[in-house]
């Protein structure tokens, strides 16, 4: 059994979307305080699978897509796109999300090198999406869930960028996304 510890309007919403894309059987455990959440810091998301705890969005994404290797939104080990899939997954959790957090807290304003890295990162994502609708080409994957969710939450920070709005719209139209919004808020 998969149990997702979830708080609406938090980063765990993207994991609800992922579970819906996977057509997984799962239960949501709504949490309102750190005491009712098994994450060591009380954050969401946290996933429990048969008594095994997995935390952090990137780890949960990889764990779930590997758990469902026949799903089209993951890329199994040994597949030709696996390296690109892993690269974009870790780029999101290791670079994109932290840099957007730094932008939101105004830390980039005081560090020219990090500000330059932020712009280079945004250019890299934009250039990739200029060539194809999704980060791995024509195929929507779990990495798109992470980036689309991140960009949705960072719209105000990023300002109006047509390429981001088009990317978000492609994800918003997915039936699993609509189900996730109904289920998980």
N, C-alpha and C positions, 0 to 999 in steps of 0.2 A: 504494500500500500504506500502511495505517495501522499505526504501531507505537507502542504505549503503553508508556512506561517506568514501571514499577509496583513498589511495595513493599507487600506484604500488610499489612493493618491500618493503612494510611496514607490520606491524602486521595485518593490515586489510585484507591482501591477504588470511589469513586463514579463515576469515569470508566469503569471496567470495566462497571459497571451501565449507564451511558449507552450504551456501545458495544453492549451486549447488547440494550437497548431499541431501538436503531437497526437491529439485525440486520446490523451492519456486519461486513465481513471485516476482521480485524485480527490482529496478533500482539502478545503480551505479551513485554516484555523485563524480566525480573525484575532489580532492582538492589538491591545491598546496601551500596554505598558511592557517594559523590559522583563518583568518577572514572569510573564506568561510566554516568553519566547526563548527557545533553546539556543539562539545565537549568543556567542560569548559576550557580546556587547549589547544585546537586546535589540539589534537592528533587524529589519526585514530587507530582503527575503532570507528565510531559512527553510531548508527542505529536509524532511525526514523520510527515508526510504527503508522500510524494514529495519528500523532501529539504528540506521546509519544517518548521521547528521552531515549535511553539506551546506555550507554557507558561502556567500559572495556570489554575485550575479554571474561572473564569468565561469566560476567553478560549477555552479548549478546548471548553466547553459550547456557546458561541455558534458557534464554528468548525464543530463537528461537526453541530449542528442545521441550520446553513445549508448544509452540505455534503450533507445528506440532507433537502431541503425537503419531500419527500412524506411524511416520517414524522410521525406524530401527536404526537410529544413535543416537537417544535419549533414555532415560529410564524414562517412566512416573512415577509420584508419585504413591506409593503403589506397584510398581513392585519389584520383589525380588532383582534385580540388582541395584536398585535406590541408596542404601547406598554406594555401591562401585563406582557407577558412580559419585555421588557427591563428594566422597572422592578424587578420582583421578582428578576431575575437579578443586577442590580447592587446591589440592596438587600442581597442575601445576601453577596456578596463585599466590598462596601464598608462595610456596617454590621453585619449580624448576626454574621458570623464574627469580625470584629475585636472587637466588644463581648463576645462569648462568650469570646474569648481573654483580654480584659481582666478579665472576671469570674473566669476560672480562675486568673489570676496575681494576683488580689486588688487590681488597680489600680482597680477601681470603688469599692472601700471608701474610697479616699482622695480621690475626686472626685465630689461630689454631683451635679454637672451631668451627668456621664457615666453615673452610676448612674440618674438620672432618664431619660436617653435610653434606657438599656437596658430599663427597665420600659415605657416608651412603645413601644419596638420590639416587645417581647414582646406587649403589648396589641394592637398593630396586627396581628401575625400571628395571634394567637388570635381576634380579632374577624373577620378574613377567613375563617379556617377554621371559624368558628361558622356562617357563611352557606353554605358549600359544602365538599365533601370535599377539594378541592385549591385551590391558590392562584389558579388561573385559572378557578375554578368547578368544573364537573363533569368537566373534562378534566385528566387527569394529563399533566404536561409535565416537561421537563428541570429546570426550577426546583424542582420537588418533589423530584427526586433530590438536589439540593444541600441543601435544607432538611432533608429526612428524614435524610440522612447526618450532617449537622451535629448535629441533635438526638439522634441515636443516640449519637454520641461525647460529647455534653455532658449525658447523662442525670443523672449524679451532681451536676453543677453546678446543673442546673435544678430538681432535686428532682422529686417525683412530681406530674405535671400530667396529668390525664386526657386533655385535648385533644391533648397531644403524643403520649401513648401510642397514642391512636386514629389519629392521623396516621401515626405510624411503622408501625402494624399495616397500614394500607391499602397502604403501599409494600412491606412485607415479603412480602405475598401475591402480588406480581407474579412471573410466571414468569421474566422477564428478571433480576429480582433474585436469584432462586434460582440461575439459571445463573451469574450473576456471582460469587456466593459460592463455587460449585464451581470455577470457572475461576481466579479471582483471589485467593481466600483472604480 
